[in-house]
Amino acid sequence: MRISSKRQISIPKKVMEALALKPGDEVDLEVEENTARLVPIKTIKVPRDQAWFWTPEWQEKEKEADQDLSAGRYRDFESAEDLLKELHGED
C-alpha cells in the first residue's frame, strides 16, 4: 500500500472481505510499538436525542427492570387513577 499526499491509503479488497467491511464503515488504528492494527468499529447509529438510553447507567436500570419483571416484582393497576393513588400513598 502507498500513502497518498493527503495521508490516505486504500484498503485491499481481500482485507475488506476478511474483515467484512463495506464503504462507509468506521475503523480504528491501534498502534503498538512499530505495528499498526486495523480494527473495525461496529456501532449502532443512534439519534443524538436518544443517546441517553444507551448510557451504562440507563442500561443497568433496564437490566434491573427486566429482572424485576422476570421475578414477578411488579403490580398491575386497573387504571391510571389507581396507580396515582398508590404513588401518592392514598387509600
N, C-alpha and C positions, 0 to 999 in steps of 0.2 A: 504494500500500500504506500501511497505517496501523500504527503501532506501538502495541500494547496497553499497559495499565498494568503488565503483567508483562514488558515489553520484548520481546514476541513479535510476529512477523509471519507472515502466510500467504503461501506462495509460489503465485503464479498458476499455473493449470493449464497454460497454454502454455509457461511456463518449466519446469515439471516434465517435460512431454513433450519439450521441446527438449533437456533435459539427461539424459533417460531416468532420472529419479528416481522412486523409489517411497517410500511412507510407511515410515519406519524407516531409510532410507538416511542416511548421515552426510555433512555438508557442512562446509566451512570458509569463513570470510570473510576474504579478503585485502584489506587496506586500504592504498591508496597515495594520498597527498595527500588529496583530498576525494572519492575514489572507492572504493567497496567492490565486490569481485567475489566472487560465489558460486562456489565450486569444489567439485565432487563429490569425495568421498574414496572411492576404490574399494579396499576392503580385503578380505582373506580372514580370516574369523573362525577363529582357531586357539586350541585349548585352551591355557591358561597353561602346563601341564606339558609342552607340545610346542613352545613358542615358541623354544627353543634352536635347533631345526632351521632356522629362518628368519633366524638372525643372519648378518651378512655373512661372518664367519669360517667358519661351518659351510658356507655356500653356496659359498665359494671352495674348500673341501676337496671338496665334492661335485663341483664342476666339474673339479678335478684328477683325481678318481677316474674320472669319465666319460672324460676324455682318455686316462688310462692304459688303460682297458678298450678304447677305440677303437683305440689304438696296439698292443694286444696285450701290454702290460706287466703281466702277471699270471701266476699259476701255479695250476694245478689240483692238488688233493691227493686221493688215494684215500680218505683217512679223516681224521677229526679228530685221531687219534693222529699221523699223518704230518705234519699241519700243526703240531701242538705240538712235535714233534721238530725241525722246521725253525725254528720260532720260538726254541727253546732252543739251537739250534746243535748238536744231537745227530746223530750219523751212524747 
